[in-house]
């Protein structure tokens, strides 16, 4: 099993590289049908803890690795429910499909979402795949956010104007500009490298958002 995992990693399948993870075999006794039948948060957490690898846990959600293709995001509270709802919805939108991780399944009450697994992205990965440094990218999206959400309290980040102009011809960055301008998302999380991952799309590496449930509306409702 360990050799298979390493082989899949080398083939650039959708895998988030968690330190030390390949030293453990994937669980074989997790059943999605059993999980779907559980009635309480406590039962769901207990079942996942016993059968899956926990990847991360924040104030709103716990993320588990199901296999080398999927993760399970489990809502802990109303904030998590709201973010699961956003991710389940946005992953279906055609204009966002190239820049967000895909959702395979979800609970109608937003208790959980089953999502595409992505490999961890480094700054060098980002530049190789997107074509711009992560620093220039962050400056561009920060300044664009300020343009569409004017405020005297926010400052622009210096960046060469020619670089910004060229970014409008870059498919990924253009789609992110569209996402910022049309979907009411705060730019803060978009400037965090761990909000992104690498997936295989059409036989090549692509950068996608893997944590995109926080919109301005969710922030105003649950985080202020």
C-alpha positions in Angstrom: 0.0 0.0 0.0 2.8 2.4 0.8 4.5 1.8 -2.5 1.2 2.4 -4.3 0.7 5.7 -2.5 4.2 6.9 -3.4 3.6 5.9 -7.0 0.4 7.8 -7.2 2.1 10.8 -5.7 4.7 10.7 -8.5 2.0 10.6 -11.1 0.6 13.9 -9.7 -2.8 12.6 -8.7 -5.0 14.8 -6.5 -3.1 14.3 -3.2 -2.4 16.7 -0.4 1.1 16.0 1.0 0.7 15.8 4.7 4.0 15.3 6.5 4.4 11.7 7.6 1.2 10.6 6.0 2.8 8.1 3.6 4.2 6.2 6.6 0.7 5.0 7.4 -1.6 2.8 5.3 -4.9 4.3 4.3 -7.9 3.1 6.3 -9.9 0.4 4.5 -12.9 0.1 6.9 -14.5 3.5 6.3 -18.0 3.4 4.7 -19.6 6.5 3.4 -23.0 4.9 3.6 -22.4 4.1 7.3 -21.2 7.7 7.8 -24.3 9.2 6.1 -26.5 7.2 8.5 -25.0 8.7 11.7 -27.4 11.0 13.5 -25.2 13.3 15.7 -22.0 15.3 15.4 -20.5 13.2 18.2 -21.2 10.0 16.3 -19.8 11.4 13.1 -16.6 12.7 14.7 -16.1 9.4 16.6 -16.5 7.3 13.4 -14.1 9.6 11.4 -11.5 9.6 14.2 -11.6 5.8 14.3 -11.4 5.3 10.6 -9.9 8.3 8.9 -6.8 10.5 9.0 -7.5 13.9 10.4 -5.8 16.5 8.2 -6.7 19.7 10.0 -9.1 21.3 12.4 -10.2 24.9 12.8 -12.8 26.9 14.6 -15.5 25.8 12.2 -14.6 22.5 10.6 -12.6 19.3 10.8 -11.1 17.9 7.7 -10.4 14.2 7.2 -8.7 12.3 4.4 -11.0 9.7 2.9 -8.6 8.3 0.3 -6.1 9.6 -2.3 -8.9 11.4 -4.2 -11.3 12.8 -1.6 -11.5 14.7 1.8 -14.4 15.1 4.1 -15.1 18.5 5.7 -17.2 18.1 8.8 -19.0 21.2 10.2 -18.5 21.9 13.9 -20.9 24.8 14.3 -23.0 27.3 12.4 -19.8 28.8 10.8 -18.9 25.4 9.4 -22.4 24.9 8.1 -22.3 28.2 6.3 -18.9 27.5 4.8 -19.9 24.0 3.7 -23.0 25.4 2.0 -20.9 28.0 0.1 -18.4 25.4 -1.1 -21.0 22.9 -2.1 -22.7 25.6 -4.2 -19.7 27.4 -5.7 -18.0 24.2 -6.9 -21.0 23.7 -9.3 -20.6 27.1 -10.9 -19.2 26.9 -14.4 -17.2 30.1 -14.1 -15.5 28.9 -10.9 -14.9 25.2 -11.9 -11.3 25.8 -12.9 -10.2 27.6 -9.8 -12.0 25.7 -6.9 -11.7 22.2 -5.7 -14.6 20.1 -6.9 -17.3 18.8 -4.5 -18.3 15.1 -5.0 -21.1 14.9 -2.5 -22.6 16.9 0.4 -25.2 16.8 3.1 -28.4 18.7 2.3 -28.2 20.3 5.8 -24.5 21.2 5.1 -23.3 19.0 7.9 -20.4 17.8 5.7 -19.0 18.0 2.2 -16.9 15.4 0.3 -14.3 17.3 -1.7 -11.5 16.8 -4.2 -8.1 16.3 -2.4 -5.2 18.5 -3.4 -1.5 18.4 -2.9 0.2 21.1 -0.9 1.5 24.0 -3.0 4.7 25.9 -2.4 5.6 29.3 -3.7 7.8 27.8 -6.4 4.9 25.5 -7.4 2.7 28.5 -7.7 5.0 30.4 -10.0 5.7 27.3 -12.1 2.0 26.6 -12.7 0.5 30.1 -12.7 3.4 32.0 -14.2 3.7 34.7 -11.5 5.3 34.9 -8.1 2.9 34.4 -5.2 4.0 37.9 -3.9 3.0 39.6 -7.2 -0.2 37.7 -7.3 -1.1 38.7 -3.8 -0.3 42.4 -4.6 -2.5 42.2 -7.7 -5.5 40.7 -6.0 -5.2 42.9 -3.0 -5.2 46.0 -5.2 -8.1 44.7 -7.3 -10.1 44.1 -4.2 -9.5 47.7 -3.1 -10.6 48.9 -6.5 -14.0 47.1 -6.3 -14.4 47.7 -2.6 -13.1 51.2 -2.0 -12.0 52.1 1.5 -9.7 54.8 2.9 -8.5 52.2 5.5 -7.0 49.8 3.0 -3.7 50.4 1.2 -2.5 49.1 -2.2 0.7 47.0 -2.4 3.3 48.3 -4.9 3.5 46.2 -8.1 4.7 46.8 -11.7 1.8 48.0 -13.8 2.9 45.9 -16.7 2.8 42.8 -14.6 -0.8 43.6 -13.6 -1.8 44.3 -17.2 -0.4 40.9 -18.3 -2.3 39.1 -15.5 -5.6 40.0 -17.2 -4.5 37.7 -20.0 -3.7 34.9 -17.5 -6.7 32.5 -17.3 -6.2 31.6 -13.6 -5.7 35.1 -12.4 -8.5 36.5 -14.5 -10.9 33.9 -13.0 -9.7 35.0 -9.5 -10.4 38.6 -10.4 -13.8 37.6 -11.5 -14.3 35.6 -8.3 -13.4 38.7 -6.2 -15.5 41.1 -8.2 -18.6 39.0 -8.5 -18.9 36.8 -5.5 -18.3 39.0 -2.5 -15.3 37.3 -1.0 -12.8 38.9 1.4 -9.3 39.0 0.0 -7.5 38.0 3.2 -7.8 34.2 2.8 -6.9 34.5 -0.9 -3.5 35.9 0.1 -2.7 32.7 2.2 -0.8 30.1 0.4 -2.5 27.3 2.3 -5.8 28.3 0.8 -4.6 26.7 -2.4 -3.6 23.2 -3.6 -2.5 21.4 -6.7 -4.8 19.1 -8.6 -4.5 17.2 -11.8 -6.8 18.6 -14.5 -6.6 17.4 -18.1 -3.3 15.6 -17.4 -1.4 18.6 -16.0 -1.0 20.4 -12.6 -3.5 23.2 -11.8 -3.8 25.5 -8.8 -7.2 25.6 -7.1 -8.7 27.1 -4.0 -9.3 24.4 -1.4 -10.8 26.6 1.3 -13.3 29.0 -0.2 -16.3 28.9 2.2 -15.6 32.3 3.7 -17.6 35.1 1.9 -18.2 38.6 3.2 -21.7 37.5 4.2 -20.4 34.6 6.2 -17.7 36.7 7.8 -20.2 39.4 8.8 -22.7 36.9 10.1 -20.3 34.7 12.2 -16.8 36.2 12.6 -17.4 39.9 13.5 
